[in-house]
């Protein structure tokens, strides 16, 4: 249970589906409730597939590119920390590339938004992928793998529920409420990123012979 809560908390914080709510509402404002529900469902499915691929194919990615676990932890920690600062400063959409010239027009012209920009890069970004690849190397027991897989599934279900209720969430919390929660989550995300960097550095130090 402890590993499940830890994995779910880390995934939820880094992906921050609450931060995606305003984007989802803006992109689906002209759609019916049923259409929004369908998009929310397929967004969650796309996220689930991406997360599973990242977790189970992680070791092959590391082997293919010759990347050590410590290097991945540091790189992932930097990306996660950067995402946390973006949440903390209210620049999450900009950090995800949602305010670049021409991007918004391209998004609004698409008939299918569940894969991009919702699943990628808003939810399953580089920080999330690097985190799961790290989990793949750290947790090798079958029991741990099943627990993390369960956390991935539960996270995807949670994302579906949040996106499906996004218009209601906006009405209840308002923009200021969502921004406030995102900033709190941002602080947690920064701590997660720093923790990964520290653990990687300590691991490197232990391997050095004095």
Buried (B, 14 or more C-beta within 10 A) or exposed (E): EEBBEBBBBBBBBBBBBBBBBBBBBBBBEEEEEEEBBBBBBBBBBBBBBBBBBBBBBBBEBBEEEEEEBBBBBBBBBBBBBBBBBBBBEEEBBEBBEBEEEEEBEEBEEEEEBBBBBBBBBBBBBBBBBBBBBBBBBEBEEEEBBEBBBBBBBBBBEBBBEBBBBBBEBBEEBEEEEBBEBBBEBBEBBBBBBBBBBEBBBEBBEEEEEE
